[in-house]
Amino acid sequence: MLKALIIRPDRIGDVVLSTPVIAALKKQNPGLQVSFLVHHTVSPIVENDPRLSKVLEYFPDSHHKGLHGIKKLAQTIQSENFDIALTLQASFPVSLALRLAHVPLRIGPYSKWFSWILFNRGIRQKRSRVQLHEAEYNLQLISLMDGFSSCQHYPEVFVHPNAESRICS
């Protein structure tokens, strides 16, 4: 069974706009085990998503800070035996950790100098030109995975089943 890791280690809105990638991957390969690496402050956005096998939290200011932290992150990633890493936003520490973890297929946007070295598949995206919606840029990267194609999906957030009763009380 293939195991994929989606990476989006930044802000809440960007993580929400990354959720169509989960849907697209699962629709095209229902047996694919999909995990998501996000900044620890936004993990509640994806932690209740039933399509995910696991949510990994990134702590850039503490646990994963500096070279020692990058090595810890690489060890965590390596222990999960991912076949594919799909980086939606290139961060040097996380991208280096993927390489150190020996993830066989590392896909991401060729947008920063290090991305050309640390990813083994990528496309040049000029997101600053805003020619596509952020979700469309994210979905575009799926086409670099063998047997997958970019397809339209919409952002989804799954809330905890008890959320409504906690909010209304």
Salt bridges, closest charged atoms under 4 A:
ASP10 OD1 - ARG8 NE 2.87
ASP14 OD1 - ARG8 NH2 3.39
ASP49 OD2 - ARG51 NH2 2.70
GLU80 OE1 - LYS3 NZ 3.69
GLU80 OE2 - LYS54 NZ 2.76
GLU134 OE2 - ARG8 NH1 2.95
GLU134 OE2 - ARG127 NH1 2.46
ASP146 OD1 - ARG121 NH1 3.11
GLU156 OE1 - ARG51 NH1 2.94
